[in-house]
Amino acid sequence: MNLKVTAIIILILFFSNIATAQQIVFGTNNYVEYQIGTLPFVISVGHGGNLEPASIPNRTCNSPVFAVDVNTIETAMAIKNDLYTKTGCYPHLIISHLKRNKLDPNRNLADGACGNAQALIAWNEFHDFIATAQNTANLQYNSKTFFIDLHGHGNPMQRIELGYLLYDDELALPDATLNTSQYVNYSTIQNLVASNVNNYTHSQLLRGPFALGTMLSNQSYTSVPSQSIPSPGINSNYFSGGYIVANHTCYAQNVSINGLQMELYYDGIRDNVISRAAFADAFSDVLIDFMNTHFSMVWNSCNLLSTSENTSTTTPKLFPNPVKNGNLISFAFSDLQSYQYKMYTILGQEIKKGIVSSEMNKISTSGLISGIYLVELTTKETGFRHVEKVIID
């Protein structure tokens, strides 16, 4: 899908004035869905779809796997709704509705779409929506975004498998070895190692008392790796992670996102509405606790699409807001500093940048379509950063 068209759709939805409705964008033929959020969580579901259009032949390239991760879409929806109940805001959610015999977004483009034109478009839209969601969340939360690629497994051992792109034999290594750069640099949470507020080591974040797996185990959802099960065991058919987390977490170059692949067992989690609701309740608590433990989060800001790392009275004031299309946005400054500004669409696309100060305090909106934008102000000298929502009417 053309991102400009996507942006227009999103902006229209924002102006629908449905107070609690979540904005949703569909890709071509409704094969891919992006439910737009304002929390620092991005969830993808690539193997839960059931659409089998005749226009897309079954995949035959490179020994494809067709197993569907049953009820993973429904489980993700339950998690989304529980997070909304607890925070008043939604996570970002990206769903492939195509059955896996038609498309596998957890494979590279050649193997995932097998050359079919419609499948190629859907594959690209799925990954573009993930990147868009991550860019938007990173802008709002200053790169404190966590990504979950949600799957379901059929392994006989009833435990949640958390994949950090470390193999089962690597997780069997001593903590001191896992804390070396050789393994940190191949992990999907390497940026968390560098930035968590408590300076926890890599091994502690994988299987210490405040690791995600340990927190889930403490909620009676046995997980690996965790403090109680530090490694899955050799030759256990453990899922360490696939193409999606390899390309949408900090394992990849130029990606700052921390995240993991999450494989859920069926009975007691995905099997029925009651199980899914109970798991969603526990997991949303774990996610919130995890972010509070490792970052300094402000949850009551998620509705505002605005955040600041300096709450002093010197924060520049932006006016008018809303502003008429074609008019100037002005800033009122209480100091003599110069600020770098960047203006983004709601999808995180940078469209303007420059310098503003008490002497040069205006930004033109000429040529911009009506809608919602984000303006980021920063100063290198003090580390100040402020993001504010602007409506162009």
C-alpha positions as CSV (number, residue, x, y, z in Angstrom):
1,M,0.0,0.0,0.0
2,N,1.2,3.5,-0.8
3,L,2.1,5.1,2.5
4,K,0.7,8.5,1.5
5,V,-2.7,6.8,0.9
6,T,-2.3,5.1,4.3
7,A,-1.6,8.4,6.0
8,I,-4.7,10.0,4.5
9,I,-6.8,7.1,5.7
10,I,-5.4,7.3,9.2
11,L,-5.9,11.1,9.4
12,I,-9.5,10.7,8.3
13,L,-10.1,8.1,11.0
14,F,-8.5,10.4,13.6
15,F,-11.1,13.0,12.7
16,S,-14.0,10.6,13.1
17,N,-14.3,11.7,16.7
18,I,-15.2,8.2,18.0
19,A,-13.7,8.7,21.5
20,T,-12.5,5.1,22.2
21,A,-12.4,3.6,18.7
22,Q,-9.1,2.3,17.5
23,Q,-7.9,3.4,14.0
24,I,-7.6,0.5,11.6
25,V,-6.0,0.4,8.2
26,F,-6.2,-2.5,5.8
27,G,-3.8,-3.4,3.0
28,T,-4.7,-4.5,-0.5
29,N,-7.7,-6.9,-0.6
30,N,-7.8,-6.7,3.2
31,Y,-5.2,-9.4,3.4
32,V,-3.2,-7.4,6.0
33,E,-4.5,-5.3,8.9
34,Y,-2.8,-2.6,10.9
35,Q,-4.6,-1.6,14.1
36,I,-2.9,1.6,15.1
37,G,-1.9,2.1,18.7
38,T,-0.5,4.7,21.1
39,L,1.3,2.3,23.5
40,P,5.0,1.4,23.2
41,F,4.1,-2.2,22.2
42,V,4.0,-3.5,18.7
43,I,2.5,-7.0,18.2
44,S,2.6,-8.9,14.9
45,V,0.6,-12.1,14.1
46,G,1.8,-13.7,10.9
47,H,0.6,-17.3,11.0
48,G,-3.0,-17.0,12.3
49,G,-4.9,-16.2,9.1
50,N,-7.5,-18.3,7.3
51,L,-8.1,-16.6,4.0
52,E,-7.4,-18.8,1.0
53,P,-8.1,-16.7,-2.2
54,A,-8.1,-18.8,-5.3
55,S,-6.1,-16.1,-7.1
56,I,-3.0,-16.9,-4.9
57,P,-1.7,-20.5,-5.5
58,N,-0.5,-22.6,-2.7
59,R,3.2,-22.0,-2.0
60,T,5.5,-24.7,-3.3
61,C,8.9,-23.1,-3.1
62,N,11.6,-24.3,-0.8
63,S,9.7,-27.0,1.2
64,P,7.0,-24.6,2.7
65,V,5.4,-25.2,6.1
66,F,1.6,-24.7,6.1
67,A,0.8,-25.2,9.8
68,V,-1.6,-22.5,11.2
69,D,-1.0,-21.0,14.6
70,V,-4.5,-21.5,15.7
71,N,-6.2,-18.7,17.6
72,T,-3.2,-16.5,17.7
73,I,-5.1,-13.6,16.2
74,E,-7.8,-14.1,18.8
75,T,-5.2,-14.2,21.6
76,A,-3.5,-11.0,20.3
77,M,-6.9,-9.3,20.3
78,A,-7.5,-10.3,23.9
79,I,-4.1,-8.9,24.8
80,K,-4.9,-5.7,23.0
81,N,-8.2,-5.3,24.7
82,D,-6.8,-6.0,28.2
83,L,-4.1,-3.4,27.7
84,Y,-6.7,-0.9,26.7
85,T,-8.7,-1.7,29.8
86,K,-5.7,-1.1,32.0
87,T,-4.1,1.9,30.3
88,G,-6.9,3.5,28.2
89,C,-4.7,3.0,25.1
90,Y,-4.1,0.3,22.5
91,P,-0.9,-1.4,21.4
92,H,0.0,-1.5,17.7
93,L,-1.2,-4.7,16.1
94,I,-0.3,-6.1,12.7
95,I,-2.2,-9.1,11.4
96,S,-1.8,-11.3,8.2
97,H,-5.2,-12.7,7.4
98,L,-3.8,-15.0,4.6
99,K,-3.5,-18.6,5.5
100,R,0.1,-19.8,5.6
101,N,-0.3,-21.9,2.5
102,K,-0.7,-18.6,0.6
103,L,1.7,-16.4,2.5
104,D,4.4,-16.8,5.1
105,P,5.6,-13.3,6.3
106,N,8.0,-15.1,8.7
107,R,10.1,-16.1,5.7
108,N,12.1,-14.0,3.3
109,L,10.2,-12.5,0.4
110,A,11.1,-15.2,-2.1
111,D,10.1,-18.1,0.1
112,G,7.2,-16.3,1.8
113,A,5.4,-15.2,-1.3
114,C,6.8,-17.7,-3.9
115,G,6.7,-15.1,-6.7
116,N,2.9,-14.5,-6.7
117,A,2.1,-10.8,-7.3
118,Q,-0.7,-10.5,-4.7
119,A,1.3,-12.4,-2.1
120,L,4.3,-10.1,-2.8
121,I,2.2,-7.1,-2.1
122,A,0.8,-8.6,1.1
123,W,4.2,-9.6,2.3
124,N,5.5,-6.1,1.8
125,E,2.5,-4.4,3.4
126,F,2.8,-6.7,6.5
127,H,6.5,-5.7,7.0
128,D,5.9,-2.0,6.1
129,F,3.1,-1.8,8.7
130,I,5.5,-3.3,11.4
131,A,8.1,-0.7,10.5
132,T,5.5,2.1,10.5
133,A,4.2,1.0,13.9
134,Q,7.7,0.9,15.3
135,N,8.7,4.3,14.0
136,T,5.5,5.8,15.4
137,A,5.9,4.2,18.8
138,N,9.6,5.1,18.9
139,L,8.9,8.7,18.1
140,Q,6.3,8.9,20.9
141,Y,8.3,7.0,23.5
142,N,11.9,8.0,22.6
143,S,12.8,4.5,21.4
144,K,11.4,2.7,24.4
145,T,9.3,0.4,22.2
146,F,9.0,-3.4,22.7
147,F,8.1,-5.7,19.8
148,I,6.4,-9.1,20.1
149,D,6.0,-11.5,17.2
150,L,3.3,-13.8,18.4
151,H,3.1,-17.5,17.4
152,G,1.7,-20.8,18.7
153,H,3.7,-24.0,19.0
154,G,2.7,-27.7,19.2
155,N,5.7,-29.0,21.1
156,P,4.8,-31.5,23.8
157,M,6.2,-29.5,26.6
158,Q,3.6,-27.0,27.8
159,R,5.7,-23.9,28.2
160,I,5.9,-20.5,26.5
161,E,9.0,-20.3,24.3
162,L,10.6,-16.9,24.1
163,G,13.0,-16.5,21.2
164,Y,15.8,-14.0,21.3
165,L,17.6,-15.5,18.2
166,L,19.8,-17.5,20.5
167,Y,19.8,-21.3,19.9
168,D,19.1,-23.9,22.6
169,D,22.8,-24.8,22.9
170,E,23.7,-21.1,23.3
171,L,21.1,-20.6,26.1
172,A,22.8,-23.6,27.8
173,L,26.0,-21.5,28.1
174,P,27.1,-19.9,31.5
175,D,25.9,-16.4,32.3
176,A,29.4,-15.0,31.9
177,T,29.6,-16.3,28.4
178,L,26.1,-15.0,27.4
179,N,27.2,-11.6,28.7
180,T,30.1,-11.3,26.2
181,S,29.7,-9.1,23.1
182,Q,29.7,-12.2,20.9
183,Y,26.2,-13.2,22.2
184,V,24.8,-9.8,23.2
185,N,25.3,-8.6,19.6
186,Y,23.3,-11.5,18.2
187,S,20.4,-10.9,20.6
188,T,17.1,-9.2,19.9
189,I,17.4,-7.3,23.2
190,Q,20.9,-6.0,22.8
191,N,19.7,-2.4,23.1
192,L,17.9,-3.2,26.3
193,V,21.2,-4.5,27.7
194,A,22.7,-1.1,27.0
195,S,19.8,1.1,28.1
196,N,17.9,-0.6,31.0
197,V,17.8,1.7,34.0
198,N,19.0,-1.0,36.4
199,N,22.0,-2.0,34.4
200,Y,21.0,-5.6,34.3
201,T,23.2,-7.8,32.2
202,H,22.2,-9.8,29.1
203,S,21.8,-13.1,31.1
204,Q,19.8,-11.3,33.8
205,L,17.4,-9.9,31.1
206,L,17.1,-13.4,29.5
207,R,16.6,-15.4,32.7
208,G,17.1,-13.4,35.8
209,P,14.4,-12.5,38.3
210,F,13.1,-9.6,36.2
211,A,13.3,-11.3,32.8
212,L,10.1,-11.5,30.8
213,G,10.1,-15.3,31.0
214,T,10.5,-15.2,34.8
215,M,7.6,-12.7,35.2
216,L,5.4,-14.9,33.1
217,S,6.4,-18.0,35.1
218,N,5.5,-16.1,38.3
219,Q,2.0,-15.7,36.8
220,S,1.7,-19.5,36.4
221,Y,2.6,-19.5,32.7
222,T,5.8,-21.6,32.6
223,S,8.3,-20.0,30.2
224,V,11.7,-20.6,28.8
225,P,14.2,-19.0,29.2
226,S,13.4,-17.9,32.8
227,Q,14.9,-18.2,36.2
228,S,13.3,-21.6,36.8
229,I,14.1,-22.9,33.3
230,P,17.2,-21.0,32.1
231,S,17.5,-23.0,28.8
232,P,15.2,-25.2,26.8
233,G,17.5,-28.2,26.6
234,I,19.4,-29.4,23.6
235,N,17.4,-30.8,20.6
236,S,14.1,-29.7,22.2
237,N,12.6,-28.2,19.0
238,Y,12.8,-24.8,20.7
239,F,11.8,-21.9,18.5
240,S,14.6,-19.3,18.8
241,G,13.0,-16.8,16.4
242,G,12.6,-16.3,12.7
243,Y,12.7,-13.8,9.9
244,I,10.4,-11.2,11.5
245,V,12.3,-10.7,14.7
246,A,15.6,-10.9,12.8
247,N,14.5,-7.9,10.7
248,H,12.4,-5.9,13.1
249,T,14.5,-5.9,16.2
250,C,17.9,-4.5,17.1
251,Y,19.5,-7.7,15.8
252,A,19.2,-6.0,12.4
253,Q,21.3,-3.0,11.5
254,N,19.7,0.4,11.8
255,V,16.8,-0.9,14.0
256,S,16.7,0.2,17.6
257,I,13.7,-2.0,18.7
258,N,14.0,-4.6,21.5
259,G,11.7,-7.6,21.1
260,L,11.3,-11.3,20.8
261,Q,9.4,-14.1,19.2
262,M,6.7,-15.5,21.5
263,E,5.5,-19.1,21.0
264,L,2.4,-19.9,23.0
265,Y,1.2,-23.5,23.8
266,Y,-2.4,-24.3,23.1
267,D,-4.2,-25.8,26.1
268,G,-4.8,-23.2,28.7
269,I,-3.8,-20.2,26.6
270,R,-5.2,-20.3,23.1
271,D,-7.8,-23.0,23.3
272,N,-10.9,-21.0,24.3
273,V,-12.2,-17.5,25.2
274,I,-11.8,-18.0,29.0
275,S,-8.1,-19.2,28.6
276,R,-7.3,-16.3,26.2
277,A,-8.8,-13.8,28.6
278,A,-6.9,-15.1,31.6
279,F,-3.7,-15.2,29.7
280,A,-4.3,-11.7,28.3
281,D,-4.9,-10.4,31.9
282,A,-1.6,-11.9,33.1
283,F,0.5,-11.0,30.1
284,S,-0.6,-7.3,30.0
285,D,0.3,-7.0,33.7
286,V,3.7,-8.6,32.9
287,L,4.3,-6.2,29.9
288,I,3.5,-3.1,32.0
289,D,5.6,-4.4,34.9
290,F,8.5,-5.2,32.5
291,M,8.5,-1.8,31.0
292,N,8.2,-0.1,34.4
293,T,11.1,-2.2,35.7
294,H,13.5,-1.5,32.8
295,F,12.4,1.9,31.6
296,S,10.9,5.1,33.1
297,M,7.5,5.0,31.5
298,V,4.6,7.6,31.6
299,W,1.5,5.6,30.9
300,N,-1.0,8.4,31.2
301,S,0.6,10.2,28.2
302,C,-0.4,7.5,25.7
303,N,-3.7,9.2,24.8
304,L,-2.1,12.5,24.1
305,L,0.4,11.6,21.4
306,S,2.7,14.0,23.3
307,T,5.7,13.4,25.5
308,S,8.5,15.4,27.0
309,E,11.8,14.6,28.7
310,N,11.9,18.0,30.4
311,T,8.8,19.1,32.3
312,S,10.2,22.5,33.3
313,T,8.4,25.7,32.6
314,T,10.9,26.5,29.8
315,T,9.2,24.1,27.4
316,P,8.3,26.1,24.2
317,K,4.6,26.6,23.7
318,L,3.1,25.9,20.2
319,F,0.2,27.8,18.8
320,P,-2.4,28.0,17.3
321,N,-3.4,24.4,17.6
322,P,-5.4,23.5,15.6
323,V,-3.9,25.6,12.8
324,K,-5.5,26.5,9.5
325,N,-4.0,24.8,6.5
326,G,-1.4,27.1,4.9
327,N,-1.0,29.3,8.0
328,L,2.1,29.4,10.3
329,I,2.7,27.5,13.4
330,S,4.3,29.7,16.0
331,F,6.4,29.0,19.1
332,A,6.5,31.0,22.3
333,F,10.0,30.7,24.0
334,S,10.9,31.7,27.5
335,D,14.6,31.3,26.8
336,L,17.1,32.3,24.2
337,Q,18.0,28.8,23.1
338,S,17.8,27.5,19.6
339,Y,15.9,24.2,19.1
340,Q,16.1,21.7,16.3
341,Y,12.7,20.7,15.1
342,K,11.4,17.8,13.0
343,M,7.9,17.4,11.8
344,Y,6.4,14.0,11.1
345,T,3.2,12.5,9.8
346,I,1.3,10.3,12.2
347,L,3.0,7.3,10.5
348,G,6.4,8.6,11.5
349,Q,7.5,9.9,8.1
350,E,9.7,13.0,8.5
351,I,8.4,15.9,6.3
352,K,10.1,19.0,7.6
353,K,13.1,19.9,9.7
354,G,15.0,23.0,10.7
355,I,15.9,25.4,13.5
356,V,13.5,27.5,15.6
357,S,14.3,30.1,18.3
358,S,12.9,33.3,19.8
359,E,14.0,35.1,16.6
360,M,12.9,32.4,14.1
361,N,9.8,31.0,15.8
362,K,7.5,30.0,12.9
363,I,6.9,26.9,10.8
364,S,4.9,27.0,7.6
365,T,2.2,24.5,6.9
366,S,1.9,25.3,3.3
367,G,1.5,22.2,1.1
368,L,0.5,19.9,4.0
369,I,-2.8,18.1,3.9
370,S,-5.3,18.4,6.8
371,G,-4.6,16.0,9.6
372,I,-2.6,15.1,12.6
373,Y,1.2,15.7,12.7
374,L,3.9,15.4,15.4
375,V,6.5,18.1,16.0
376,E,9.7,17.1,17.9
377,L,11.9,19.7,19.5
378,T,15.4,18.9,20.7
379,T,18.6,20.5,21.9
380,K,21.9,18.8,21.8
381,E,23.4,20.9,24.5
382,T,20.9,19.9,27.3
383,G,19.4,16.7,26.0
384,F,16.0,18.4,26.0
385,R,13.3,16.6,23.9
386,H,9.6,17.4,23.5
387,V,7.1,15.9,21.1
388,E,3.7,17.5,20.6
389,K,0.6,16.7,18.5
390,V,-0.4,19.3,16.0
391,I,-3.7,19.4,14.1
392,I,-3.8,21.1,10.7
393,D,-7.5,21.9,9.9
